[in-house]
Amino acid sequence: MAPNRPITTIRDDAKITLDNLVDLTGNLVSPTLRFGVTGLSRSGKTVFITALVHNFIHGGRLPLFEPWQSGRIASAGLKPQPSMDVPRFQYEEHVRTLVESRNWPESTRAISELRLTINYESASAWGRTFGPGTLNIDIVDYPGEWLLDLPLLGMKFEEWSKKALDLANDGKRSKLSAKWLAKLKKVAPDAPADETVAIDLASLFTDYLRACREDETAFSTLPPGRFLMPGDLEGSPAITFCPLPPIEEPVAGDDSLYKMMEERFEAYKHYVVMPFFREHFARIDRQIVLVDALQAINAGPEALADLEMALAEILTCFRPGRPGWLAPLFGRRIGRILFAATKADHLHHKNHDRLEAVLRKLVSSAVERAEFSGAEVEVLALAAIRATREAILRQDGEELPVITGTPLPGERIGREKFDGEMQTAIFPGDLPRDPAILFDRDVPEKDRPELRFIRFRPPELETSPEGETLSLPHIRLDRALNFLFADKLA
């Protein structure tokens, strides 16, 4: 359910405009593009940023990234970020984890930034008369859980509670929420406020949200996001609340449990969600939305439907549109949005078009809205770091297209459990030509394609004949970069 009312006040919009004007003034001296890397948990945000920077700095293989292929990029490097109150994205640590340990870096746990500065030569003779150009790309990374909170800005407590309770009683969620709902039935919302009851209910509600996030269920609609990643809010009243059934006639100024929960919900929006939206999200120029569709496909139609709903809600908070010189005065607009299905290396390339078709169905309404607003939109399947290779396996006289790699320790296929050391060849199955089959809960199990996707360790990096480590391998990262940045390097 999308927000049905504005998510910002006149005061919020004024602050956003002021921030945008400050950014515009800075751009006159040093051209800067604020690039948002967005996606729900485990969609690959940290890996994407690390791969993007590594390929720029180390001369990656980027044949479809025109400024690089034409030799117009002179150099690229990291510079101190402009935000003094935001932690730096730990690029060097993530590279060591990938290259030396062959492990994936930890998921994003807090907001961070990184400034990548690119020195380039203009593509036009007129542009070259002014000398080399410089573009700063300020990469903004934040937990996927925070993204889930944006739709709350357009909701009242009663509206959010109804939606959350309806979800908790639906399908597979009903089993996961059973303990919390059982406790809720024993509590009278109009009873006097009791901190012990609030803590107990919030704890059980959080346990339910965590269970929804497990691989077997892979649900995506899980706000409030800070319940799953509280950070310095751990134990604070701002995250000690939960949905409640409506009461007949709320009394202004009462001291009921309902009133306490409602006030905490509003405080959460005011002190946690809105500052993030105003100071970071509303200042984005370009956006990539990373989607782990394969995990939802693994979990089944209910998880896919939930992911579709989560993306629709989140994307209503975007401000797409055609940017211009006066944009800061009327609200900054995201000029280009890329929707990317991650982990394309978990499928044979013959299935990549079908993976893109699944993603198009997931984000169809958001794409239509963004294009109508004047933003440029593209959808593609990519792997920011390619962990597998493709091969042909001959079995019973037939050729079977497979992927080869080293599964993460603990991954399973049937009764076989992998130890993280052994390479193996896997046929993950073929996605259907019509993605609607994956979303339809009424399709019998026997008529569904047999699919199984597992996680792989990062690859061992290749070395050149001179012994130099080559850049991180990828699938279509160059296409993503060309869409997102090439026009700014023209």
C-alpha positions as CSV (number, residue, x, y, z in Angstrom):
1,M,0.0,0.0,0.0
2,A,1.6,3.3,-1.1
3,P,1.5,6.4,1.1
4,N,-1.8,8.3,0.4
5,R,-0.6,11.6,1.8
6,P,2.5,13.8,1.4
7,I,5.6,12.4,3.2
8,T,7.1,15.9,3.9
9,T,5.9,19.1,5.5
10,I,6.5,22.6,4.2
11,R,9.3,22.9,6.8
12,D,10.9,19.7,5.6
13,D,10.7,20.9,1.9
14,A,12.3,24.2,2.9
15,K,15.3,22.4,4.6
16,I,15.7,20.1,1.6
17,T,15.7,23.1,-0.8
18,L,18.3,24.8,1.3
19,D,20.6,21.7,1.3
20,N,20.1,21.5,-2.5
21,L,21.1,25.1,-3.0
22,V,24.2,24.5,-1.0
23,D,25.0,21.5,-3.2
24,L,24.4,23.6,-6.3
25,T,26.8,26.3,-5.2
26,G,29.5,23.7,-4.6
27,N,28.9,22.2,-8.0
28,L,29.8,25.5,-9.6
29,V,33.3,25.1,-8.2
30,S,33.7,21.3,-8.2
31,P,31.1,19.3,-10.3
32,T,29.6,16.6,-8.1
33,L,27.0,13.9,-8.6
34,R,25.3,12.3,-5.6
35,F,24.8,8.6,-6.4
36,G,22.4,6.6,-4.3
37,V,23.0,2.8,-4.0
38,T,19.8,1.3,-2.7
39,G,18.4,-2.1,-2.2
40,L,16.9,-4.4,0.4
41,S,19.0,-6.6,2.7
42,R,21.5,-8.9,1.0
43,S,20.9,-7.4,-2.5
44,G,24.6,-6.7,-2.8
45,K,25.0,-3.0,-2.1
46,T,28.5,-3.3,-0.5
47,V,29.7,-5.6,-3.2
48,F,28.4,-3.3,-5.9
49,I,30.2,-0.2,-4.5
50,T,33.4,-2.0,-3.9
51,A,33.4,-3.5,-7.5
52,L,32.5,-0.1,-9.0
53,V,35.4,1.7,-7.3
54,H,37.9,-1.2,-7.8
55,N,37.2,-1.2,-11.6
56,F,37.7,2.5,-11.9
57,I,40.9,2.6,-9.9
58,H,42.5,-0.5,-11.3
59,G,41.5,-0.2,-15.0
60,G,38.8,-2.8,-15.1
61,R,37.6,-4.5,-18.2
62,L,34.7,-2.2,-19.1
63,P,34.2,-2.5,-22.9
64,L,30.6,-1.1,-22.8
65,F,31.5,2.0,-20.7
66,E,32.2,4.5,-23.5
67,P,34.4,7.0,-21.6
68,W,36.7,4.2,-20.5
69,Q,36.7,2.3,-23.8
70,S,37.5,5.5,-25.8
71,G,40.5,6.2,-23.5
72,R,39.0,9.5,-22.2
73,I,39.4,8.7,-18.5
74,A,42.8,9.9,-17.4
75,S,42.7,8.8,-13.8
76,A,40.3,7.9,-11.0
77,G,40.9,7.9,-7.2
78,L,39.4,8.3,-3.8
79,K,39.2,11.7,-2.1
80,P,38.1,12.8,1.3
81,Q,34.3,12.9,1.5
82,P,32.6,16.2,2.1
83,S,30.2,15.0,4.9
84,M,32.0,15.4,8.2
85,D,29.3,13.6,10.2
86,V,28.9,10.5,8.0
87,P,31.3,7.5,8.3
88,R,33.5,6.7,5.3
89,F,32.6,3.5,3.3
90,Q,35.4,1.1,4.2
91,Y,36.5,0.3,0.6
92,E,40.0,-0.9,1.4
93,E,38.8,-3.3,4.1
94,H,36.1,-4.7,1.8
95,V,38.7,-5.4,-1.0
96,R,40.9,-7.2,1.5
97,T,38.0,-9.4,2.6
98,L,37.1,-10.2,-1.1
99,V,40.6,-10.7,-2.4
100,E,42.7,-12.1,0.5
101,S,40.0,-14.1,2.4
102,R,37.7,-14.8,-0.5
103,N,34.8,-13.9,1.7
104,W,31.9,-11.5,1.0
105,P,32.1,-8.3,3.1
106,E,29.6,-7.8,5.9
107,S,26.3,-6.2,5.0
108,T,25.8,-2.5,5.4
109,R,25.1,-1.7,9.0
110,A,25.1,2.1,9.0
111,I,25.1,4.9,6.5
112,S,28.4,5.7,4.8
113,E,29.8,7.7,2.0
114,L,32.7,7.6,-0.4
115,R,34.0,10.2,-2.9
116,L,35.3,8.9,-6.2
117,T,37.0,11.6,-8.3
118,I,37.4,11.1,-12.0
119,N,39.7,13.1,-14.3
120,Y,38.6,12.9,-17.9
121,E,38.9,14.4,-21.4
122,S,35.7,15.7,-23.0
123,A,34.3,13.8,-26.0
124,S,33.8,17.1,-27.9
125,A,36.4,19.3,-29.5
126,W,34.7,22.4,-27.9
127,G,34.8,20.8,-24.5
128,R,38.5,19.9,-24.8
129,T,39.3,23.6,-25.4
130,F,38.6,24.2,-21.7
131,G,41.1,21.5,-20.6
132,P,40.6,18.3,-18.7
133,G,37.3,17.8,-16.8
134,T,36.8,16.5,-13.2
135,L,33.7,14.8,-11.8
136,N,33.2,13.9,-8.1
137,I,30.9,11.0,-7.6
138,D,29.7,11.0,-3.9
139,I,28.4,7.4,-3.3
140,V,25.8,7.1,-0.5
141,D,25.4,3.7,1.0
142,Y,22.9,2.8,3.7
143,P,21.2,-0.3,5.1
144,G,18.3,-1.8,3.2
145,E,16.3,-1.8,6.4
146,W,16.3,2.0,6.4
147,L,14.8,2.0,3.0
148,L,11.8,0.1,4.3
149,D,11.0,2.9,6.6
150,L,10.4,5.6,4.0
151,P,6.7,4.6,3.3
152,L,5.9,5.1,7.0
153,L,6.3,8.9,6.5
154,G,2.9,8.9,4.6
155,M,1.1,6.8,7.2
156,K,-0.7,7.3,10.5
157,F,-0.3,4.8,13.3
158,E,-3.8,3.3,12.8
159,E,-3.2,2.8,9.1
160,W,0.2,1.2,9.6
161,S,-1.1,-1.0,12.4
162,K,-4.0,-2.3,10.2
163,K,-1.6,-3.1,7.3
164,A,1.0,-4.8,9.6
165,L,-1.7,-6.9,11.4
166,D,-3.3,-8.0,8.1
167,L,0.2,-9.1,6.8
168,A,1.0,-10.9,10.0
169,N,-2.2,-13.0,9.7
170,D,-1.6,-13.9,6.0
171,G,-0.1,-17.1,4.6
172,K,3.3,-18.1,5.9
173,R,3.6,-15.1,8.1
174,S,0.8,-16.3,10.4
175,K,3.0,-19.1,11.7
176,L,6.0,-16.8,12.2
177,S,3.9,-14.2,14.1
178,A,2.0,-16.6,16.2
179,K,3.7,-15.8,19.6
180,W,3.4,-12.1,19.1
181,L,-0.2,-12.2,18.0
182,A,-1.0,-14.6,21.0
183,K,0.5,-12.0,23.4
184,L,-1.4,-9.2,21.6
185,K,-4.7,-10.9,22.2
186,K,-4.1,-10.8,25.9
187,V,-3.5,-7.1,25.9
188,A,-6.2,-4.4,26.0
189,P,-5.0,-1.4,23.8
190,D,-7.1,1.0,25.9
191,A,-5.6,-0.2,29.1
192,P,-3.2,2.1,31.0
193,A,0.3,2.4,29.5
194,D,2.7,-0.1,30.9
195,E,6.4,0.0,29.9
196,T,6.9,-3.7,30.7
197,V,4.1,-4.7,28.4
198,A,5.4,-2.4,25.7
199,I,8.9,-3.9,25.9
200,D,7.5,-7.5,25.8
201,L,5.3,-6.8,22.8
202,A,8.1,-4.9,20.9
203,S,10.5,-7.8,21.5
204,L,8.1,-10.4,20.2
205,F,7.2,-8.2,17.2
206,T,11.0,-7.9,16.4
207,D,11.4,-11.7,16.7
208,Y,8.7,-12.1,14.1
209,L,10.3,-9.6,11.7
210,R,13.6,-11.4,12.0
211,A,12.0,-14.8,11.3
212,C,10.4,-13.3,8.1
213,R,13.8,-12.3,6.8
214,E,15.3,-15.9,6.9
215,D,16.1,-17.5,3.6
216,E,13.3,-20.0,3.8
217,T,10.7,-17.2,3.8
218,A,12.7,-14.2,2.3
219,F,9.9,-11.7,3.0
220,S,10.8,-8.1,2.2
221,T,8.0,-5.9,3.7
222,L,9.5,-5.6,7.2
223,P,9.2,-2.1,8.6
224,P,10.2,-0.5,10.9
225,G,13.7,-1.3,9.7
226,R,15.6,-0.1,12.7
227,F,13.9,-2.9,14.7
228,L,16.2,-5.3,12.7
229,M,19.2,-3.0,12.9
230,P,18.8,-0.7,16.0
231,G,22.4,0.5,16.4
232,D,22.5,3.3,19.0
233,L,18.7,3.2,19.3
234,E,18.8,-0.2,21.1
235,G,16.5,-0.1,24.0
236,S,15.2,3.4,23.3
237,P,11.4,4.2,23.5
238,A,11.7,5.2,19.8
239,I,11.9,1.5,18.8
240,T,9.8,0.1,21.7
241,F,6.4,-0.1,20.1
242,C,4.4,-2.4,17.8
243,P,1.1,-2.4,15.8
244,L,-2.1,-2.5,17.9
245,P,-5.7,-3.2,17.0
246,P,-7.8,0.1,16.8
247,I,-9.7,1.3,19.8
248,E,-13.3,2.6,19.6
249,E,-12.9,6.2,20.6
250,P,-9.3,7.5,21.2
251,V,-9.3,10.1,23.9
252,A,-6.9,13.1,23.5
253,G,-4.4,13.3,26.3
254,D,-5.2,9.8,27.7
255,D,-2.5,7.5,29.1
256,S,-3.5,4.3,27.3
257,L,-1.1,1.8,25.8
258,Y,-2.5,2.7,22.4
259,K,-1.7,6.3,22.9
260,M,1.9,5.5,24.1
261,M,2.5,3.3,21.0
262,E,1.1,5.9,18.7
263,E,3.3,8.6,20.1
264,R,6.4,6.4,19.8
265,F,5.5,5.6,16.2
266,E,5.3,9.3,15.4
267,A,8.6,9.9,17.2
268,Y,10.2,7.2,15.2
269,K,9.2,8.9,12.0
270,H,10.2,12.4,13.3
271,Y,13.6,11.6,14.8
272,V,14.7,8.6,12.8
273,V,13.1,8.4,9.3
274,M,12.6,12.0,8.3
275,P,16.3,13.2,9.1
276,F,17.5,10.3,6.9
277,F,15.1,11.2,4.1
278,R,15.8,14.9,4.3
279,E,19.6,14.9,4.7
280,H,20.5,12.0,2.4
281,F,17.7,10.4,0.3
282,A,16.2,13.6,-1.0
283,R,19.5,14.9,-2.3
284,I,20.2,12.0,-4.7
285,D,20.9,12.8,-8.4
286,R,21.3,9.2,-9.8
287,Q,20.0,6.0,-8.3
288,I,20.6,2.3,-8.6
289,V,18.1,-0.1,-7.0
290,L,19.6,-3.5,-6.4
291,V,17.1,-6.4,-6.2
292,D,17.9,-10.0,-5.2
293,A,15.1,-11.6,-7.1
294,L,16.7,-15.1,-7.0
295,Q,16.3,-15.3,-3.2
296,A,12.6,-14.5,-3.5
297,I,12.3,-17.0,-6.4
298,N,13.8,-19.7,-4.2
299,A,11.3,-19.0,-1.4
300,G,8.2,-19.1,-3.7
301,P,5.3,-17.0,-5.0
302,E,4.5,-15.5,-1.6
303,A,8.0,-14.1,-1.2
304,L,7.9,-12.7,-4.8
305,A,4.6,-11.0,-4.1
306,D,5.9,-9.5,-0.9
307,L,9.1,-8.2,-2.7
308,E,6.9,-6.6,-5.4
309,M,4.8,-4.9,-2.7
310,A,7.9,-3.7,-0.8
311,L,9.5,-2.2,-3.9
312,A,6.3,-0.5,-4.9
313,E,6.0,1.2,-1.5
314,I,9.6,2.2,-1.4
315,L,9.7,3.7,-4.9
316,T,6.7,5.9,-4.3
317,C,9.1,7.9,-2.0
318,F,11.5,8.5,-4.9
319,R,11.4,11.9,-6.6
320,P,12.1,11.0,-10.3
321,G,12.1,13.6,-13.0
322,R,14.1,15.6,-15.5
323,P,16.7,17.6,-13.7
324,G,17.5,21.3,-14.6
325,W,19.2,24.4,-13.3
326,L,16.2,25.4,-11.3
327,A,15.6,22.0,-9.8
328,P,17.0,22.8,-6.4
329,L,14.3,25.5,-6.0
330,F,11.4,23.1,-6.7
331,G,12.8,19.9,-5.3
332,R,15.7,17.8,-6.5
333,R,14.9,15.1,-9.0
334,I,16.5,11.8,-9.7
335,G,17.3,12.0,-13.4
336,R,18.3,8.3,-14.0
337,I,17.2,5.2,-12.2
338,L,18.7,1.8,-12.9
339,F,16.9,-1.3,-11.6
340,A,19.4,-4.2,-11.4
341,A,18.7,-7.9,-10.7
342,T,21.9,-9.0,-8.8
343,K,23.7,-12.3,-8.8
344,A,23.2,-12.9,-12.5
345,D,26.3,-15.2,-12.3
346,H,24.1,-17.7,-10.5
347,L,22.4,-18.4,-13.8
348,H,23.6,-19.4,-17.2
349,H,23.7,-16.4,-19.6
350,K,20.8,-17.9,-21.6
351,N,18.6,-17.1,-18.6
352,H,19.7,-13.5,-18.1
353,D,16.9,-12.1,-20.3
354,R,14.4,-14.1,-18.3
355,L,15.8,-12.7,-15.0
356,E,15.4,-9.2,-16.4
357,A,11.8,-10.1,-17.3
358,V,11.1,-11.1,-13.7
359,L,12.6,-7.8,-12.5
360,R,10.5,-5.8,-15.0
361,K,7.4,-7.4,-13.6
362,L,8.5,-6.6,-10.0
363,V,9.0,-2.9,-10.7
364,S,6.6,-2.3,-13.6
365,S,4.5,0.3,-11.8
366,A,7.5,2.1,-10.5
367,V,9.1,2.2,-14.0
368,E,6.0,3.7,-15.5
369,R,5.8,6.4,-12.9
370,A,9.5,7.3,-13.2
371,E,9.3,7.5,-17.0
372,F,6.1,9.6,-16.8
373,S,8.0,12.0,-14.6
374,G,10.7,12.4,-17.2
375,A,13.4,10.2,-15.6
376,E,15.4,7.8,-17.7
377,V,15.0,4.2,-16.6
378,E,16.7,1.0,-17.4
379,V,16.4,-2.6,-16.2
380,L,19.2,-5.2,-16.4
381,A,20.7,-8.3,-14.8
382,L,24.2,-8.0,-13.5
383,A,26.8,-9.4,-11.2
384,A,29.0,-6.7,-9.7
385,I,31.5,-9.4,-8.9
386,R,31.3,-12.6,-10.9
387,A,31.8,-15.6,-8.7
388,T,31.2,-18.4,-11.2
389,R,32.1,-19.5,-14.7
390,E,30.0,-21.2,-17.4
391,A,30.6,-24.7,-18.7
392,I,28.9,-27.5,-20.6
393,L,28.3,-30.8,-18.7
394,R,27.7,-33.9,-20.9
395,Q,25.2,-36.2,-19.2
396,D,23.4,-39.2,-20.8
397,G,24.5,-38.0,-24.3
398,E,23.1,-34.5,-23.7
399,E,24.8,-31.2,-23.2
400,L,23.7,-29.4,-20.1
401,P,24.7,-25.7,-19.5
402,V,26.0,-25.3,-16.0
403,I,27.8,-22.8,-13.8
404,T,31.0,-23.7,-11.8
405,G,32.2,-22.2,-8.6
406,T,32.9,-22.7,-5.0
407,P,29.7,-22.8,-2.9
408,L,29.8,-21.0,0.5
409,P,30.3,-23.3,3.5
410,G,27.0,-24.7,4.7
411,E,25.2,-24.4,1.3
412,R,23.2,-27.4,0.3
413,I,21.8,-29.1,-2.7
414,G,19.7,-32.1,-1.7
415,R,21.7,-34.1,0.8
416,E,25.0,-32.6,-0.3
417,K,26.5,-30.0,2.0
418,F,29.4,-27.9,0.8
419,D,32.5,-27.1,2.9
420,G,33.5,-23.9,1.2
421,E,36.6,-25.4,-0.4
422,M,35.4,-27.7,-3.2
423,Q,34.5,-26.4,-6.6
424,T,31.5,-27.9,-8.2
425,A,29.3,-27.7,-11.4
426,I,25.7,-26.8,-10.8
427,F,22.6,-26.7,-13.1
428,P,20.4,-24.2,-11.3
429,G,17.5,-24.8,-13.7
430,D,15.9,-22.5,-16.3
431,L,13.7,-19.6,-15.5
432,P,10.3,-19.8,-17.3
433,R,9.7,-17.7,-20.5
434,D,6.7,-16.2,-18.8
435,P,7.6,-14.8,-15.4
436,A,4.0,-14.8,-14.3
437,I,4.2,-18.5,-13.6
438,L,6.6,-17.7,-10.7
439,F,4.2,-15.2,-9.2
440,D,1.0,-17.3,-9.5
441,R,0.2,-19.1,-6.2
442,D,-2.4,-21.2,-7.9
443,V,0.1,-22.9,-10.3
444,P,0.5,-26.6,-9.1
445,E,3.9,-27.4,-7.7
446,K,4.5,-30.0,-10.5
447,D,4.0,-27.3,-13.1
448,R,6.6,-25.0,-11.6
449,P,10.2,-25.0,-13.0
450,E,12.7,-26.8,-10.9
451,L,15.0,-24.0,-9.6
452,R,17.6,-23.9,-6.9
453,F,20.1,-21.1,-6.4
454,I,22.9,-21.3,-3.9
455,R,25.6,-18.8,-2.8
456,F,29.2,-18.9,-4.0
457,R,32.4,-17.7,-2.6
458,P,34.1,-14.7,-4.3
459,P,36.4,-15.8,-7.2
460,E,40.2,-16.2,-7.1
461,L,41.5,-13.2,-8.9
462,E,43.4,-13.7,-12.1
463,T,46.9,-12.3,-12.6
464,S,48.5,-10.9,-15.7
465,P,51.6,-12.5,-17.3
466,E,53.6,-10.0,-15.3
467,G,52.1,-11.2,-12.1
468,E,49.8,-8.2,-11.6
469,T,46.4,-8.8,-10.0
470,L,43.6,-8.0,-12.5
471,S,40.4,-6.2,-11.6
472,L,37.4,-7.9,-10.2
473,P,35.4,-9.8,-12.9
474,H,31.8,-8.8,-13.4
475,I,28.7,-9.2,-15.6
476,R,27.3,-6.0,-17.2
477,L,28.8,-3.6,-14.6
478,D,30.1,-1.6,-17.6
479,R,26.6,-1.3,-19.0
480,A,25.4,-0.1,-15.6
481,L,28.2,2.5,-15.4
482,N,27.5,3.7,-19.0
483,F,23.9,4.4,-18.2
484,L,24.5,6.0,-14.8
485,F,27.6,8.2,-15.5
486,A,28.6,8.3,-19.2
487,D,26.6,11.5,-20.0
488,K,28.4,13.4,-17.2
489,L,31.8,12.4,-18.6
490,A,31.0,13.5,-22.2
